[in-house]
Amino acid sequence: MSRPCPCTSKKPYDRCCGPFHGGMAYPDTAEQLMRSRFSAYALGKVDYLIATRPEAKRAEENREELIQYCKSVSCVGLRIVSKELGGKADEAGLVTFHASLQTNGRRNLHIETSSFARENGKWVYVDGVVKG
């Protein structure tokens, strides 16, 4: 049994986001991809963050900036607020979430509605609208 998953699913990491990060499985739903990306930020899995963007956007990702961001923030908690589509049979979906983050000793709430789509049969993070 491994440590609890950072995505706050209450499952062990090795039976939740770990297989996605290790390339042994792929998220079946937009919510699973969203949770696995939150965990990737928490654990500094920058290659996973880049790999789960649309192919056309991957080159735009700044690996060094992502590394620095992951080092500077502590991902404290995640709450899924709503989901629209994004299921096993869908081609697109939206997930609204609240992420509790801590930076420089200050906690803040990141509220976002993220758009997801399937690309070559796998879910990718398209973009997000941050609220507040």
PEZI-V284860 format. One record per residue. N is the residue number from 0. RES is the residue in three letters. OMEGA is omega in whole degrees, -180 to 180 (NA if undefined). BURIAL is # if it has 24 or more other C-alpha atoms within 12 Angstrom, else .. Layout:
n->[N N]
res->[RES RES]
omega->[OMEGA OMEGA]
burial->[BURIAL BURIAL]
This chain:
n->[0 1 2 3 4 5 6 7 8 9 10 11 12 13 14 15 16 17 18 19 20 21 22 23 24 25 26 27 28 29 30 31 32 33 34 35 36 37 38 39 40 41 42 43 44 45 46 47 48 49 50 51 52 53 54 55 56 57 58 59 60 61 62 63 64 65 66 67 68 69 70 71 72 73 74 75 76 77 78 79 80 81 82 83 84 85 86 87 88 89 90 91 92 93 94 95 96 97 98 99 100 101 102 103 104 105 106 107 108 109 110 111 112 113 114 115 116 117 118 119 120 121 122 123 124 125 126 127 128 129 130 131]
res->[MET SER ARG PRO CYS PRO CYS THR SER LYS LYS PRO TYR ASP ARG CYS CYS GLY PRO PHE HIS GLY GLY MET ALA TYR PRO ASP THR ALA GLU GLN LEU MET ARG SER ARG PHE SER ALA TYR ALA LEU GLY LYS VAL ASP TYR LEU ILE ALA THR ARG PRO GLU ALA LYS ARG ALA GLU GLU ASN ARG GLU GLU LEU ILE GLN TYR CYS LYS SER VAL SER CYS VAL GLY LEU ARG ILE VAL SER LYS GLU LEU GLY GLY LYS ALA ASP GLU ALA GLY LEU VAL THR PHE HIS ALA SER LEU GLN THR ASN GLY ARG ARG ASN LEU HIS ILE GLU THR SER SER PHE ALA ARG GLU ASN GLY LYS TRP VAL TYR VAL ASP GLY VAL VAL LYS GLY]
omega->[-179 179 177 -179 179 -177 178 178 -175 175 174 -179 -176 176 -180 -177 -178 179 177 -180 -179 179 -179 180 178 179 178 -175 177 179 178 179 179 179 -178 176 175 178 179 175 -179 -174 179 -180 -173 -180 177 178 179 -177 -178 171 176 -178 -177 -178 -174 -179 180 -179 179 -176 -178 177 177 178 -179 179 -179 179 -174 -175 174 -179 -171 -177 -178 175 176 -177 179 178 175 -173 179 180 -176 -177 -176 178 -180 178 176 175 175 -177 171 176 176 -176 177 179 -180 177 -179 179 175 -178 177 -180 -175 167 -176 176 180 177 174 175 -176 177 -178 177 174 175 -178 179 -179 175 -179 179 175 NA]
burial->[. . . . # # # # # . . . # . . # # # . # # . . . . # # # # # # # # # # # # # # # # # # # # # # # # # # # # # . . . . . . . . . . . # . . # # . . # # # # # # # # . . # . . # # . . . . # # # # # # # # # # . . . . . . . . # . # # # # # # # . . . # # # # # . . . . . .]
